[in-house]
């Protein structure tokens, strides 16, 4: 049985009570929409609103006396410190596609439904316009919306223990040891949930990267070039598209492998079934190390003996549609990437046909 994408609908077992509002940081144009949305959620719908602490530290919000009574009702949290995964019914994003990627990173397990408003630069993953936000938010609260389940990648990085580099590599961008860091004898293990792509590249080195790619334990190829992108269908319209890959609808169960500037004329991007186990390692004779990042974050060095294991996560991101999964996707292709936009060919004049 092949599921019709249009049959995926948002239904609540019980009315939602708590909402996480994610706002793009350091963007003055989002302050007014953020305030209007929060007032509507707290006063009109009696929702419990969760906001990241650093959002409220913005002077324009902190010094706004009129917004003070609303702000007092907020529940705040800090990334990498507070676990809110079991306290949120749904998420509202204000910003560009990066806010949706950030929302994904906050939930390493099950993800609440995400409603994303287009207030950023691209808007491929953010289908809602903010002008009519009241009626649209009300529809979501009432459970009247289509859904697309965006598959994610479960990534495990295993690093050989090294006296100097292991501590440095195990520390995140903000200087904190990640909560999902496990330790084995002589190894470090880190796990990530990735919505767009895992990128392995040559970093600052002038040499080609040289990495081996295994699929279900079998060596399928060695990538010699600038690197390789392993992406979800959602990520197929991001870095992978820029590297020459096909664009895949998010309902298609697949993983894409796309080389970055390969030193080979015949290395074409490929699509493999969702659920396969990919493993990427430095080739034994590689001249230099490689670097890896996950949705553009948590960038770290990969040395000989380290490995990156990638498979389809059992925790997709439920993205709320503006219309339906198919219409939204083709609308995004047309509006954001100007897919197949060209001047139309003139028809023949009647006299010429005669």
N, C-alpha and C positions, 0 to 999 in steps of 0.2 A: 504494500500500500504506500503510495507516494502522497505525502501530505500537501494539500493545497495551501500555499502561503497565506491566502486570504482567510483561512479558517483559524489562524492564530489571533486570539482576542484576549484582551486584558479583563480578567474577572477577579473580583475580590471575595475572599471567603468571609471577611468582615470589613466594615468600612475602615479606610485608612485613617490613622490618627497622627502619625509622625512623618515629617518630610525633611529631607536633607537638601538645603539650598547651596549649590556650589557656584561661586562667582569668580570670574577671572580677576586675579589680583592686579593692582596698579592700572586699572582702566577706569578713568573718570566717567566715561560715557555710560558705564553700567550702574553707577550709583543710584540714579533715579529709578530705573527699572527694578533694581534690587529692593529698594525701599517700598515701592508700590506693591511688589509681589509679596513681601513679608507682611505688610499691613493687611493685605487681602487674605493671606493664609491664616494669620493669627486672629484677626478681628471678625472676618466674615465667615471663616470655616472652622474656627477654634482648633486649628492644627498645632501640634507641638513642632516647632521649627528648630532644626539643628543647623548650626553655622560654624565653620572653622574659625578658631580664635583669631588667626591672623587677618581674617576678613574684617573683623570688628575693630582691629587696631588701626585701620585706615583713618587718618585725622578727619576726613570729610564725614565719616560715620560716627567716630568717637565724639566729635564736637557738635553734632547736630542735636540740639535740645529737643526738637519736636519728635525726633526718632527715638528718644530715650525710653519712653514707656514701652514701646514695641521691643526694643533691644533687651530690656530686662526680662522679657519672656523667653528669650532664646536659650537653648541648650548649646553649649560650646564644646569643642573637642580639638585635639592637636594630632596632626598626622604622626604616625609611628609611636605615639604614646597611648592614645585612648582607642579602645575597641568599641565601635558603634555598629558592628555588623549585624547584630540581632535586635537593634532598636529602631531601624528605619523601615517604613512601609514603602515609600517611593522617593525618587530623587528628581530635583529640578536643576538643570544646568543653565547658567547664563554666561554666554561667551561664545568662543569658537569650538572647533572640533577638539581642541586640546582639553577643554573642560570635561568632555565625555571620556577621554583617555584617562584623565586624572580621577574621575569618578570610578572607573574600572580598577585603578590601582589601589583604591581605598578598600575594596572588597575582594579579598583573596579567596573567599569561598562563594557562597550564594550571593547574587547581586539583586537588589530590588529593581523594579521597573524604573527606567530613566526617561524623563521628558526633557528634551534639549531644545532651548530657544536659540535661534540664529542671531547672535549679536557679535560675531567675530569676523574674521577675514575670509574664511572659506565657506564653512557651513554645509559640508557634505553630509555630516552625521547629525546636523542640528536642523530638523525640518520645520520647527515652529517659528512663526513670526510673533513678536511680542505685542503688537498692536491690540489684538483681541485676547490677551492672556486670560482674562477672567473666565470667559465662556469655555476656553480650551482646558484650563485647569479644572473647572467644574466637571467637564465631561470625563476627565481622567479620574477624579475622585468618585464619580458615579459608576466608573467601570465601563465606560462606553468608548473604547479605543482599540485600534488594531495594534498588533505587536510584531516585531521581527526579533528573533532570537539570534543575536550575533555571537558566533562561536569564538571562544578564546583559546589560547595556547597555554598548556601547562609546561613550564620550563624548569628544569633542574640543572643547576651548575655545580659540578663537583670539582674542587680544586685540591691539588696536592698541597700538603702542609709545608710552608716555607717560613723560616724564622722572620725574615724582614717583610716580604711581600704579602704574606698571608694575613697579617693584621691590617695592612693597608687595603688589600683587596676586599676584606670582609666588612669594611666600613662604608656606609652609604654616603650620599652627597652631603647630608647635613651633619656628618661626623658621628652618627649613631650606629652601634652594632645592630643589624636588623633582627627583629624578633623571630623571623623564620630561618635563622641561621642555626644549623645543627652541626654537631661535631662528631666525627668518627675518628678512629685511630689514624692519625696522619692525613686526615681529609677534612675539608670544609664543604658543607652542602647548603646551597641557597635555592629557594623556590620562588617563582614569580608566576602571576597570571597576566597574560599579555593579550591585548585586544587587536592591535594592528600588526606588529611584526617584531621579530628578533633579527637584529642586524649584526653580522660578524664582518669586521673590516680590518684593514691593515694598519689603522691608526696613524701615528706620525711617521712610520717607517716609509722609506722610499722604495723598498722592495715590494714585489707582488706578494699578496697573501697566499698562503699555501695550506689549505685546510681540507681534510677528508670528510666526506658526508656519507653516513651509513643509514640505511633504511631497514628496519627490523633486523639489525645485526649484520647486514650485508653491505660491503663497500659499494656504493653506486657511482661515485665519481670523486675526483680531487678538483677543488676550485682553485685555479690560478688566476688571479686578477685583483681587483680592489676589494672583493669580498663576496658575501652571499646574503640574500634576504629570505627569511622563512616567514611567510605571512598567512594570515587568515583571509577569507573572502572580504571581510571588512577592510583589511589592510591592503587589498589588491588595488584600491584606487589611491593609495598613498605613495610611499617610496617605491613600491613594486611597479606601479604604473609609470613612474618617472624612469625606471630602469628597463622599460620595454615589455613588461608582462601584460597578460590579458586582464581585463577587469571582470570579476566574478561576483554575481549577486550573493548577498549574505546568507540566503537560504540554502545555497549549495554546500553540501558537506565536503570540504576539501582543505588541503594545505598546499600552499604555493612555494616553490623553490625557484628563486630568481637570482642569477649571478649579477654582480655589479662590475661592469667593464671587464668581462672575461677575456683572457689572452687566447681566444679560440674563436674561429669563425662559426663553429657549429654548436656552440653551447647555448641552447634555447631554454627559456623558462619552462618549467614543467609543473603540472598539477597532479598531486597524489591524493589518495583517499584519506578522509578524516579518520583519525584513530591509529594511523601507522606511527611507529616510534622512530623518530629521526635522532641521530647523534652526530654532533660536529666536534672534531678534534683537530688540533694542529697536526699536519703531516710530520712524520718522524724526521724528515730531512728539511723541514721548513727553516728558512734563514732567520726569520724573526718571529716575534709573538703576534697575536691577533688581539683585537678588542671587540667587546660585545656590548650591545645596549638593548633595552627592552622598552618598546614604545618611546624611544628617545631618552630614556632615563636609566639610572643605576649603571652607568657605563663603567666597565672594568676590564682589566687585562686578562687574557687567556694565554697560559704558558704550556710548554710541553708536559703532557701527562694530565692536563685538565680536560674536562669534557662538558658539553652542553647537550642535554637530552630534551627533546621537544615532542609533545603529542597534543592531541585535542583535549581540552579541559572539559570536565563534566559540569562546569559552571559557566554557562553562556551569559551574555549581558542582554537582558530584555529591553529593547529600545522601543519606545512608544512612537507609532507612526502618525503623521499628519493626516494622510488619507489611507494608504495601504502599502505593504512592502514593495510591490512592483512599481506603482505610480511614483512613490517617493524616490526610489532609486533612479529611475529614468529622468525624473525632474532634476535630481542632483547632478546627473551626468550632463544634462543640457545646461543648467544654470551655472554650475561651478567649474566644470571642465570644458564647456562648449563642445561637447562631443558631436562629431559629424556636422559642424556648422560650416557652411560654405555658401557662396552665391549660387542660386539655382540656374540651371541651363535654360536658355530661351527655347521656346517651342518653335516649330516651323510655321512660317507664314502660310496662309491659305493659298495664295497664288502659287507659291513654290510647289506645294503638294499637287496642285492641278497640273 
